[in-house]
Amino acid sequence: MEGELISKGAELPKVGGGCHAQGMKRMIGLYTVLGAVLVCGLAAFAQEKGIWRAMSNTAMSITGDVVFSPDKITMDFTSYTIARIRDLKTEEVQAVFDPEQTGGSGSLYRLNVPAAKRFLHKNTLCGAEDTEWMATYVAGKSLQIAFFSGMKPPALTIDAINSATNLCGTFSYVR
């Protein structure tokens, strides 16, 4: 009976508009590019994700250890919502963290830590101003964070950082 259903020369139904080698190559190429973009974006954040131990004196005396999750940073047992704005350029990382740093990746985040929030030893992040920006730099097992006040995104050039009144401080952490 099954042999009767398919007669000689009959075409099988096409699924999905047919398969053509060039069309398949284009689709595979498109999915490869989309996958790479997704992986790179997630990899940049994945480097920050997790628990970081305070290493610098500033970090040990103000924030203590920090924990990054996809949309929050936790400092001194209090969580704050963060929004990743963009990647930092190499020259921005060098301006904020260390002129000789190479490798690793950096990001700019938006957050809101009220000026009234007291951390370890009754310290604040930005004195009498709300903390509204955070720049991060991850290289290997080290993380550096710079906090900024002000509504406008911080200018991340060497000249701007050297004369910045909105830079609250830089903090170092390790895994």
C-alpha positions as CSV (number, residue, x, y, z in Angstrom):
1,M,0.0,0.0,0.0
2,E,2.7,2.4,0.9
3,G,4.3,2.0,-2.6
4,E,1.0,3.2,-4.1
5,L,1.2,6.6,-2.3
6,I,4.3,7.7,-4.1
7,S,4.2,7.3,-7.8
8,K,7.2,7.5,-10.2
9,G,8.3,11.1,-10.8
10,A,6.1,12.5,-8.1
11,E,7.6,15.3,-6.1
12,L,7.8,15.2,-2.3
13,P,6.2,18.2,-0.6
14,K,8.7,21.0,0.2
15,V,9.1,21.9,3.8
16,G,9.9,25.5,4.8
17,G,10.1,26.8,1.2
18,G,12.7,24.3,0.1
19,C,16.4,23.8,0.9
20,H,18.9,25.4,-1.3
21,A,22.6,25.3,-0.5
22,Q,23.2,29.0,-0.7
23,G,20.1,29.8,1.4
24,M,21.3,27.3,4.1
25,K,24.8,28.9,4.1
26,R,23.3,32.3,4.6
27,M,21.1,31.1,7.4
28,I,24.0,29.3,9.1
29,G,26.1,32.5,8.7
30,L,23.4,34.7,10.2
31,Y,22.9,32.4,13.2
32,T,26.7,32.2,13.7
33,V,26.9,36.0,13.8
34,L,23.9,36.3,16.1
35,G,25.3,33.7,18.4
36,A,28.7,35.4,18.5
37,V,27.1,38.7,19.4
38,L,25.1,37.1,22.2
39,V,28.0,35.2,23.6
40,C,30.3,38.3,23.6
41,G,27.7,40.4,25.3
42,L,27.0,37.7,28.0
43,A,30.8,37.0,28.4
44,A,31.4,40.7,29.3
45,F,28.9,40.5,32.1
46,A,29.8,37.0,33.1
47,Q,33.2,38.2,34.0
48,E,31.8,40.4,36.7
49,K,29.1,38.0,37.9
50,G,29.7,36.4,41.3
51,I,31.3,37.1,44.6
52,W,34.3,39.4,44.9
53,R,36.4,39.9,48.0
54,A,37.4,43.4,49.0
55,M,41.2,43.9,48.4
56,S,42.0,47.6,48.6
57,N,41.8,49.6,51.8
58,T,38.9,51.6,50.4
59,A,36.9,48.5,49.6
60,M,37.6,46.9,52.9
61,S,36.6,50.0,54.9
62,I,33.5,51.0,52.9
63,T,31.8,48.3,50.8
64,G,33.3,45.1,52.0
65,D,32.9,42.2,49.6
66,V,30.5,42.7,46.6
67,V,28.3,40.3,44.7
68,F,27.2,40.9,41.1
69,S,24.1,39.2,39.7
70,P,22.5,39.9,36.3
71,D,20.7,43.1,37.5
72,K,22.0,43.8,41.0
73,I,25.1,44.6,42.9
74,T,25.2,43.8,46.6
75,M,27.4,45.8,49.0
76,D,27.3,45.5,52.8
77,F,24.3,43.2,52.6
78,T,22.2,45.7,50.6
79,S,21.3,45.1,47.0
80,Y,21.0,47.9,44.3
81,T,19.5,47.5,40.9
82,I,22.1,48.1,38.1
83,A,21.6,48.7,34.4
84,R,24.5,48.0,32.1
85,I,24.9,51.0,29.7
86,R,27.8,50.1,27.5
87,D,31.3,48.6,27.2
88,L,34.2,50.9,28.1
89,K,36.8,51.6,25.5
90,T,40.4,50.8,26.2
91,E,41.4,54.4,26.6
92,E,38.5,54.9,29.1
93,V,39.7,51.9,31.2
94,Q,43.2,53.3,31.2
95,A,42.0,56.8,32.2
96,V,39.9,55.6,35.1
97,F,41.8,52.6,36.5
98,D,45.5,52.4,35.4
99,P,47.3,54.0,32.4
100,E,49.2,50.8,31.9
101,Q,46.3,48.3,32.1
102,T,45.7,46.2,29.0
103,G,43.4,43.3,28.4
104,G,40.3,42.5,30.3
105,S,37.0,44.3,29.8
106,G,35.1,47.2,31.3
107,S,31.5,48.4,31.5
108,L,29.6,51.5,32.5
109,Y,26.5,50.9,34.7
110,R,23.7,53.1,36.0
111,L,22.6,52.7,39.6
112,N,21.2,54.7,42.5
113,V,22.8,54.5,45.9
114,P,21.3,57.2,48.2
115,A,23.7,59.6,49.9
116,A,22.1,58.7,53.2
117,K,23.2,55.0,52.9
118,R,25.9,54.2,55.4
119,F,28.2,51.3,54.7
120,L,30.9,49.8,56.9
121,H,32.3,52.0,59.6
122,K,29.5,54.5,58.8
123,N,31.1,55.5,55.5
124,T,29.3,56.6,52.4
125,L,30.2,56.1,48.7
126,C,30.0,59.7,47.5
127,G,29.7,61.9,50.6
128,A,26.5,64.0,50.5
129,E,25.7,63.1,46.9
130,D,23.8,60.1,45.5
131,T,26.0,57.5,43.6
132,E,24.6,57.2,40.1
133,W,27.3,55.7,37.9
134,M,29.6,52.8,38.2
135,A,32.5,51.8,35.9
136,T,34.0,48.3,36.2
137,Y,37.1,46.7,34.9
138,V,37.7,42.9,35.1
139,A,41.0,41.4,34.3
140,G,41.6,37.7,35.3
141,K,40.7,37.3,38.9
142,S,40.6,41.1,39.8
143,L,37.8,43.6,39.6
144,Q,38.1,47.4,39.9
145,I,35.1,49.6,40.4
146,A,34.9,53.4,40.2
147,F,31.8,55.1,41.6
148,F,30.5,58.5,40.3
149,S,27.9,61.0,41.3
150,G,25.9,63.2,39.1
151,M,23.0,62.9,36.6
152,K,25.2,63.0,33.5
153,P,27.4,60.0,32.5
154,P,31.0,60.6,33.7
155,A,33.6,61.8,31.2
156,L,36.1,59.0,31.1
157,T,39.2,60.7,29.8
158,I,42.5,61.2,31.6
159,D,42.0,65.0,31.8
160,A,38.4,64.7,33.0
161,I,39.3,62.1,35.6
162,N,42.3,64.2,36.9
163,S,40.0,67.1,37.5
164,A,36.8,65.2,38.3
165,T,34.6,66.4,41.2
166,N,32.1,63.5,40.6
167,L,34.6,60.6,41.1
168,C,33.7,59.2,44.4
169,G,36.4,56.6,44.7
170,T,37.9,53.5,43.2
171,F,37.8,50.1,44.8
172,S,39.6,46.8,44.2
173,Y,38.4,43.2,44.6
174,V,39.7,39.7,43.9
175,R,38.2,36.2,43.5
